[in-house]
């Protein structure tokens, strides 16, 4: 073990080591190597696997750190999150270049993602300072109540305990080592162990070092953060089933997510798993909107479809509309746009292969409308657009599956009743989008009512790609969009995933936590006898 | 099927029928009969089982009703809950006498429970009128933001869908047909199907009729409420695995709860199960408190232990303290009080048998301190008090199990470190209680810190039996106290179990739900750009 470095490393200085509670540890077993998907070349350095001893050490350190870490003030944790954000930004081109090389994503996108990631950390710092996350409630004693006096009862939320976060392939920064899951868990007061995604180990090490430096600089206990590498499901399962782990955040495939949910449910003490998994994000252009701007919508749809090689959880994989001239114009414009689209590099060879397989499986069950340009470049995504009718769609499992990448399916319906019927039969979704003109108002109202039950976010006259990080965002939705529809993985509400309420009855003043102490020393909003109050 | 009656039935007019969406339907199969546990006699009428067709009909009606019911205003649902409360109170002696006969609980206790149950319904009416349950958040558009404009994003909570509630044996009213689970699910906008507990079918029918009448009187859709009877696990499993059911509330045994959790998790679409299961509610009298009032505490402890034959989820089944003269005085007083205690009737023959078996299993692994009086009365609970040392306790699984009834175990520790070590090894609990004097302050602070992680409610200088219904109450806790520590089954926060957030992005003003509409027509607190506001 070597002590953590205080200076930002260049990509060349990456060590390929695990980070366990501030110490750098060589992994074991097969080595993991990043691949530049645009060339297929391996990138140095190799990364060793975390083994059972590393899982044990990281979990022990997190459990050890928990009591001290959860006792830090909101202000102290806010400062810590801001230090991580600054450290990320200070990595500058080193981080951006490494992430670009490992992901095949363009510089502009990765640059934006750094800002999104540091912005998320700062959002949770503001959530901590606001204090609403405590869920403070006070029901004062009523000693004279008849027939029985009422005790003094107060409620606040406390963190669940050490959390395991799985880095996602498609957002090497915003949904990875210092992404939304980590930021919200750290804000809640939970130590975090990240299992890095194999696709971007170098990016992960850089970000892991940034967090490790912030832990040291702000005086947090070393076990507050660890970073492990490991391909396959062994390491992840070991982490999720360790009794010291109390919650899990995951963004990835349906099979991966449901496997983690099952592992967590089979523990002697089951724990919550927040898995964001599978969504095809239906788009509903309504009649008047199609009539007045079908062509425009078709073009804009393909721009959203092909953004980032379609590798967004919110990629519009489905268009559902009433057949007719408006939809024809939409389809024609989308066909042209897809045909003219240039293939773009996907994140990993596996993802590119899965995409090609998924597209091939649709050819037959659905009719090809258009394919994007061809290329010999490795791991390229050539966009694909299919069409089918509503009855065929409802009868086919394969047509209702997510194909991760720039593939979408237009479902032609006979009338608006059938559109709503298809909507009502969809599995749970992260998003659903309606395009309307004023004349569509009544139908939009009916459809909105159906879609509320099927999606976490409903958009009008926009495109689902691009998830705003704010207070009102919901990036969630009914199964299989996520494993727990009661929450969101993006936005300030995400902190609630890692908290639980505790009631304090007749606890002596001197022992009360500040959030629920007499005189409201934290100056936060509290629900006193059921009424919100800041005094 | 016969139409619902509008007048309160007497016990004699009970029909023993299922209630499916306002219609009375004869059950099939083996008949269920209530038993008067104080005599062992069966009570008329017999109740038929709900079969697969009844489950299907109730689920179909609930699913049908959901869209209309969830669209009712908060004020309308508040009126509905208040109508249920009034109907319950109007049942007067008919309800009280039937519940007393079926439960063996005294009139005073049942009378109080009617008040608790109607009070809970009225609490949720006030929660609806307050409007905070909507979780309304608005992040206004920022059209001029660079580099990208921000959309208008708003968030509110919507109900999950039809909910199945399992009546509990030990609270024939407050945790049964119109209990906290039903009240909070109905408040959230979820239709409810109750599976009545076999122990009090007549009470269940009376309450089911009261709800059915309120459904009709307030113009709610008939499928908002159904009531099924059925012993064994078949009916419950059929309900929980029906795809139209979206959440489950349960209070009962650990084996029953974990079976439901497993059934719900194995569905193609897993759903949340809120199971409140097993808790031994440790009590920690600290040194100074024991020295100054050990005898008084010992007496008060037995009063809590023997209340209601110990048939509370929060019964104090464990006392953990440092050995010495103070604990000796506590134990001597408790021994005398237990010895002098009179056996009382338990809820059912099964519960009485389980209690006797549980007590017998402790005799040997632990040392008997005292037993209550003997009796030939059927289904009686004779209190039992045992003692052991900390090492034996930690080494024994049987000593750490809940024995439902008036049985408790005193664990003698060598010092405060060992007390805290035992506390840290406990499974999750609904409650933990500390008895202190001023001189115990430092140790109380250390112990509080340990107990926060193990219990949903921490009490000082009181007794855990008696769960206040209010805004700050938490009746929950880490597994196995409940299957989901992030919530409570008592108090106003319980409504959140049946809600999930939805984001609305750039939704036209005319289509926005009132909770997040422009101008705040509901006059509720909303989080606007992250800041609470009522304007």
Interface residues (C-beta under 8 A of the other chain):
Chain A: X67 X71 X126 X127 X130 X132 X135 X137 X138 X139 X148 X150 X151 X153 X154 X155 X158 X160 X161 X261 X262 X265 X269 X270 X272 X427 X428 X436 X441 X444 X445 X448 X449 X452 X453 X455 X456 X457 X458 X459 X460 X461 X462 X466 X468 X470 X471 X472 X473 X474 X476 X478 X479 X480 X483 X484 X485 X486 X487 X488 X492 X493 X496 X499 X500 X501 X502 X503 X504 X505 X506 X507 X508 X510 X511 X525 X527 X529 X530 X531 X532
Chain B: X67 X71 X126 X127 X130 X132 X135 X137 X138 X139 X148 X150 X151 X153 X154 X155 X158 X160 X161 X261 X262 X265 X269 X270 X272 X427 X428 X436 X441 X444 X445 X448 X449 X452 X453 X455 X456 X457 X458 X459 X460 X461 X462 X466 X468 X470 X471 X472 X473 X474 X476 X478 X479 X480 X483 X484 X485 X486 X487 X488 X492 X493 X496 X499 X500 X501 X502 X503 X504 X505 X506 X507 X508 X510 X511 X525 X527 X529 X530 X531 X532
